[in-house]
C-alpha cells in the first residue's frame, strides 16, 4: 500500500501545527518522521490515521482520498500503535488484542475460532503469550506497548502507523520490536525519537520542524551534523561503525568539538 500526505495543513486551537506537509511511503517501505517535540510528527500521523481531519490538503491510500473511505475501510488498511493507550475498563490482554479484529466483522458478529487463532499468533509474535489472561492495566508501559502492537498485528492491515513505538521499552525490546516490524514487509510510517533507531531501521526519513518538512532522504543522505544542528540545535558526529551501521553521537554545549562541522 502507498500512503501519501499531500500539502497537509492542520490548525488546532488557532495554532497552525502543520503548514503544508507532503510525504509518501511506498509499498513495504519503512518511513520515519524525525524532529523535536512539537514539530508536528504526531499531528501528521493523527491526520493519516484519521483521528484529526486536516484543515487543508489530503491523505491518500493507494491514490484514494482517505475521507472517501468508510471508517471500516480505513481500519482495514491502517493499524495504529499510538504513544498513549488508556482504558477505563479492566480488559484482559486477550480482549485488547481481540479489538484488532473489529474492522473485519459486521455488527453483532461474535469472536470465532479464527479470531482467537489470529490473536494467539499475534501475542506469540510479540512474546506476550503467557500474559493473555492478565489485566492490561497491571502491565508495565513496555508490556502494554507490546500488547498494542499485537492488536495492530491482529488487525492484519497492509500498513502500520507507529507513534514513537519504542517509548517505555528497554534496549532489548526496542530492538526486538523494530526487528519485528521491519520483518513484516508492510508499509510502515513511524515517528522516531531516537536517531540511531531511525538510522538502523528506516528506508527513508522526513525531518520536521515547526510544522514543515525541512529535509528528506535516506538516513545516510539526511542524517548529517548540519541537519541535526538545524533541526535539534545540538552538535553531533555521524559515523559508520565497524559493522557498517550509521551512528549518531551527540555533544553537550560545553564539549563541542571542532571535528563536528
Residue pairs with C-beta under 8 A, 6 or more apart in sequence:
1 27
1 61
1 62
1 77
1 158
1 159
1 186
1 187
2 24
2 25
2 26
2 27
2 60
2 61
2 62
2 63
2 187
3 24
3 25
3 48
3 59
3 60
3 61
3 78
3 159
3 187
3 189
4 22
4 23
4 24
4 25
4 59
4 60
4 63
5 21
5 22
5 23
5 24
5 44
5 47
5 48
5 57
5 58
5 59
6 22
6 57
6 58
6 59
6 60
7 20
7 21
7 22
7 56
7 57
7 58
8 18
8 20
8 21
8 22
8 44
8 47
8 54
8 56
8 57
8 58
8 59
9 16
9 18
9 19
9 20
9 21
9 54
9 55
9 56
9 57
10 16
10 17
10 18
10 40
10 43
10 44
10 47
10 52
10 54
10 55
10 56
11 17
11 55
12 43
12 52
16 211
17 40
17 43
17 211
18 40
18 43
18 44
18 47
18 54
18 211
19 210
19 211
19 212
20 56
20 57
20 212
21 40
21 44
21 57
21 208
21 211
21 212
21 213
22 57
22 213
23 31
23 33
23 44
23 206
23 213
23 216
24 31
25 31
25 159
25 187
25 188
25 189
25 204
26 187
27 158
27 187
28 185
28 186
28 187
29 187
29 188
29 203
29 204
30 181
30 182
30 188
30 190
30 201
30 202
30 203
31 188
31 189
31 190
31 202
31 203
31 204
31 205
31 206
32 190
32 191
32 192
32 198
32 201
32 202
32 204
32 205
32 206
33 41
33 44
33 45
33 189
33 190
33 191
33 192
33 205
33 206
33 208
34 41
34 191
34 192
34 195
34 198
34 205
34 206
34 207
34 208
34 231
35 41
35 207
35 208
35 209
35 231
36 209
36 231
36 232
36 233
39 208
39 209
39 210
39 211
39 231
40 208
40 210
40 211
40 212
41 163
41 191
41 208
42 83
42 163
42 164
42 191
43 52
43 211
44 208
45 80
45 161
45 163
45 189
45 191
46 52
47 53
47 54
47 59
48 59
48 66
48 78
48 161
48 189
49 74
49 78
49 80
49 161
50 66
50 71
50 74
50 78
53 67
58 65
58 66
58 67
59 65
59 66
59 67
60 66
61 69
61 74
61 77
61 78
61 159
66 74
69 77
72 103
75 102
75 103
75 155
75 157
76 103
76 104
76 155
76 157
77 157
77 158
77 159
78 157
78 159
78 160
78 161
79 100
79 151
79 152
79 153
79 155
79 156
79 157
79 159
79 160
79 161
80 152
80 160
80 161
80 162
80 163
81 145
81 148
81 149
81 152
81 160
81 161
81 162
81 163
81 165
82 148
82 163
83 163
83 164
83 167
85 144
85 145
85 148
87 96
87 136
87 137
90 135
90 136
90 137
91 135
91 136
91 137
92 132
92 133
92 134
92 135
92 136
93 123
93 128
93 131
93 132
93 133
93 134
93 135
93 136
93 139
93 147
94 119
94 123
94 132
94 133
95 136
96 136
96 147
96 148
96 151
97 119
97 122
97 123
97 147
97 150
97 151
97 154
98 111
98 115
98 116
98 119
98 154
99 151
100 119
100 122
100 150
100 151
100 152
100 153
100 154
100 155
100 156
101 111
101 115
101 118
101 119
101 154
101 155
103 155
104 156
118 154
118 156
119 150
119 154
120 129
120 132
121 153
122 150
122 151
122 153
122 154
123 129
123 131
123 132
123 147
123 150
125 150
125 153
125 180
126 146
126 147
126 149
126 150
126 153
126 177
126 180
127 146
127 176
128 143
128 146
128 147
128 150
131 139
131 143
131 147
136 144
136 147
139 147
140 168
141 167
141 168
142 168
142 169
142 170
142 173
144 168
145 165
145 167
145 168
145 169
145 177
146 169
146 173
146 177
149 165
149 177
149 180
149 181
152 160
153 184
157 186
158 186
158 187
159 186
159 187
159 188
159 189
160 181
160 184
160 186
160 187
160 188
160 189
160 190
161 188
161 189
161 190
162 181
162 188
162 189
162 190
162 191
163 190
163 191
164 190
164 191
164 192
164 193
165 177
165 178
165 181
165 190
166 173
166 174
166 177
166 178
166 192
166 193
166 194
166 197
167 193
169 177
174 194
174 197
178 197
178 200
178 201
181 188
181 190
181 201
182 188
182 201
190 202
192 198
192 202
192 205
195 223
195 228
195 248
196 247
196 248
198 205
198 219
198 223
199 219
199 223
199 245
199 246
199 247
199 248
200 245
200 246
202 219
203 218
204 216
204 217
204 218
205 215
205 216
205 217
205 218
205 219
205 222
205 223
206 213
206 215
206 216
207 213
207 214
207 215
207 216
207 222
207 227
207 231
208 214
209 230
209 231
214 227
214 230
214 231
215 222
215 227
215 230
215 231
216 222
219 246
220 246
223 238
223 246
223 248
224 238
225 235
225 236
225 237
225 238
225 260
225 261
226 261
228 234
228 235
228 236
228 238
228 248
229 235
229 236
234 250
234 251
235 250
235 251
235 253
235 256
235 257
235 260
236 248
236 249
236 250
236 251
236 260
237 248
237 249
237 251
237 257
237 259
237 260
238 246
238 247
238 248
238 249
239 246
239 247
239 249
240 246
240 247
241 247
251 257
251 260
